[in-house]
Amino acid sequence: MLMKILLLIISILIWIGHSSANFKSLDGNNWIVFNEDLNITVKAQVPGGIYTDLYRAGILKQYLLRKNNDIAYRWVAYHDWTYTKQFQISSKLIEKRGVYLIAYGLDSVSQIFVNGKYVGNSSNMFVRYKFDIKPFIAPGKNTITIKFFSPVQYAKHQSRNQMKYYPIPPLYPPSVQEGESHQNFIRKMQCSFSWDWGPAYPSVGIWKSIGIEANDFPIIRDLMAHTIKTMDHKWILNITAVVETPTIQLFQSNINIYFQNNLILRQKLVIHTHPLLSQEANFLIPVREEVKLWWPNGAGYLTENGYQNFDRTLYDLRAELVSEPNLQITSIKTVKIGFRTIELIQRNLTSDSLSFYFSINGYPIFMKGSNLIPIEIFPELVNKQSTQRLLQAAKDANINMLRVWGGGIYENDYFYDFADEMGILIWQDFMFAVALYPSNAEFLSSVALETEQQIRRLQHHSSIAVWAGNNENEAAIAGHWWNGQVDMRRYRKEYATDYVKLYINTIREVVMREDPSRPFVSSSPSNGLETEKSKWLAPDPQDPRFGDVHFYSYTADSWDWTNFPSAKFVSEFGFQSFPSINTFLQAFSSNDLTYPLSEAISKRQHQVNGNQYVEKLIKQHFRLPINGSLQRFRDFIYLSQINQAMSIKTETEFYRRNRNFTTEGYGATMGALYWQLNDVWQAPTWSSIEYGGKWKILHYYVKNMFAPILISPLINSENNVQISFINDAMNFVYLRLQILIYKFNSFSAVLKEELIVSCDRLSVAVVYEKPLLQILKQANCSRNECFLRVVYSNLKGTYVGENFLMFSTPKDFSGLKSSHFSIKNVTFENKLVDKRFYYNINVETNALSLFVWFDYTPFSYLKGHFSDNGFFVYQPSFNVGFISEVNYTTEFLHDNIFIYSFSNIF
């Protein structure tokens, strides 16, 4: 036993975060970056990027995201930048058989020199580069130099070369984005050239770790693991170790594989491959012990004591290479795995429709989630804490799937670690979005390597549910999206050929080879399996009878559920809102925060006609604020957030009700991923979480609308009030419903009904229906004077949730009193196990209140979120929780929380 412990300690000392026993990191703040033409030379940080380096050095004097600095600082992207560093090398390291420079992320096009000698180049931000530098280094002081070329100029040059044959759109972005062109000709974060929710900061730099790897023996670069369930409910581990050698000679090693520190395999390996390539060793190993299943967030049971989530157990899997004949451990790789099955079920519902849903561990799971854009526009600023905080916010809001959108980056390892731990499934796009792409040999070769490396890095994560070829590119071809720039019909054949070469013959081929355990969809949206019949380019990739759809509409009434598609899976849908005052104050002065919108704020709107859409949607249900300064701007923000929350609530509840219902091939909806979870700057966007982490009202609504047990009321086509019971639990559930009718002028309900209802597991049932006119007559009120509240609990009386239904639109409400709020006291409750602090806020009010908003006073910059927000208040005294990682005094919270409601803003 002692020997086992000693060996484990030795292994940990050898393995210092890399697959190599000898890795010399070149990370740190002792780099220099310069541009001789501009006469700029400053210190640089690695990992890092040119914008953050120049800001840190004082060359860029203002906060990078302040006002219009995305335009003012654009000159940085038009120039080449050279990074250089001196480092020491020992004789012992040089004596190793193989000495390689390993660059985990170079953004993007560069030439690399060691001691003035050219060693290689890079052209893809998403590829790990490995260069043999043994011939170029010497004991003592050495120099590494990496010259990065302007991404804007490079992309323009590549596009011009392509134009000799035929144009590949888009040729330029919408002018409102203030962006750069031809991002599809360079393998870097596509949104760094701008998007309709973000700025253009086309950076360069060493954005991930870099160092020197020196070995005498083979190493394990990646460890892939697929859990296979057998017919007799046992498990088999299908393990692949990706091995690299220091030289081209033949090596003999032993491989040891441990499951939970128990040796489950020891086998001899003969390794013979080129050091710049790899060799795969595959093993099928039965799991002899009992294991617990891994489940997504929200999978569980409703019990007498509340909702109980299933476990998300993760297990340690470790592989070691042991050299012969001296039995030295030369490489260790450890990953965490979960045991679960995942299938994308596409079966005939009718002769001309297919289902589209994910089956996890044999159960059909409704996917409730969002779309993730990059966590920062400057990738080097992303850290473990901010990533964990963002995913925790998703988990807290009952999200069980996030789509890592194809215009950003493949996220850091710890992002997927957190997703595994929290039970958040990942729809993983490959990084191609809203553009067509070249298909020359060099480009395809780079993409093939990118795809292979990313799959090998990520494959072991239980959270990854599906690989997707691109975002909206099939739809772009079908819809001739850039006909205003090029004649897309004229080049349809070329675009179709390029499309199939890239996504089917390259990416899909690599996916099928490296990870056949997971489903692959060629695009999002697409018709799924039906797309194959159309040679991968369907006439209508948005056909709601198949696959997934993206749906946006800014003209129809967004609070009317009949305006949304009866689709199988809606992987994008959304509405914009404005972030809060404190978020804007990070980048603007208070003088910019007025209504009507100032020029400075208007420039932050990157969607074509975006502000007009927001105002138009607000006007359908509210009166816009009168002209004024900061307070009127706050009113506008509030109304935009209420409209966004109500719109997405209405749409999402329709999709969840639609789970069990099909008509002529439509319906059977099994997924709703709203656009978008997060922001990269302070601007009007579709997000539910503002830049900096503050929850919009929408995110609180997401928590309720994605709850496993949901009661959803509506007015149907026959003008009846209909109530659906949506049960995502794994058990048959009984609930006690209280149906209450309130007039706007009173805390007391004027009509009450109570009934016991039930619903089968993983199902939906209509449990109540009554004519609206009959309800109004019984309540003695008009549609404008009252509304419905439904409260539901289990049969023991434990509160489960509540919902509401308005019979008319807020601008027509009658009898609503002006609300006044007073915070009576704030108390510190306890320190939660997840290291967050919980406070209770007791509030008194004089009137029934709608859409009650808890916000922070300007310049307070509180960090945290409330237990609920944007809710209705039905009693004169109520409590709201505040959860934060910061230990605030109760006095500070009392003085810096601001409350108001719909009735206060006019």
Beta strands, then each sheet from edge to edge (+ up, - down):
strand 1: 23-25
strand 2: 28-35
strand 3: 40-46
strand 4: 81-89
strand 5: 98-103
strand 6: 106-107
strand 7: 110-114
strand 8: 117-122
strand 9: 129-132
strand 10: 140-148
strand 11: 193-195
strand 12: 198-200
strand 13: 205-206
strand 14: 210-215
strand 15: 219-229
strand 16: 235-244
strand 17: 251-259
strand 18: 262-271
strand 19: 279-287
strand 20: 300-303
strand 21: 306-309
strand 22: 315-323
strand 23: 329-337
strand 24: 342-345
strand 25: 348-350
strand 26: 353-354
strand 27: 357-360
strand 28: 363-365
strand 29: 367-372
strand 30: 401-404
strand 31: 425-429
strand 32: 464-468
strand 33: 520-521
strand 34: 549-551
strand 35: 570-573
strand 36: 662-663
strand 37: 666-667
strand 38: 671-674
strand 39: 709-715
strand 40: 720-727
strand 41: 733-743
strand 42: 749-759
strand 43: 763-771
strand 44: 786-793
strand 45: 799-806
strand 46: 821-831
strand 47: 837-845
strand 48: 849-856
strand 49: 865-866
strand 50: 871-873
strand 51: 877-884
strand 52: 897-900
sheet 1: 1+ 14- 5+ 9-
sheet 2: 3+ 2- 4+ 10- 7+ 8-
sheet 3: 6+ 13-
sheet 4: 11+ 12-
sheet 5: 15+ 16- 19+
sheet 6: 18+ 17- 22+ 23-
sheet 7: 20+ 21-
sheet 8: 24+ 27- 28+
sheet 9: 25+ 26-
sheet 10: 33+ 32+ 31+ 30+ 29+ 38+
sheet 11: 34+ 35+
sheet 12: 36+ 37-
sheet 13: 39+ 40- 43+
sheet 14: 42+ 41- 44+ 45-
sheet 15: 46+ 47- 51+ 49-
sheet 16: 50+ 48- 52+
end
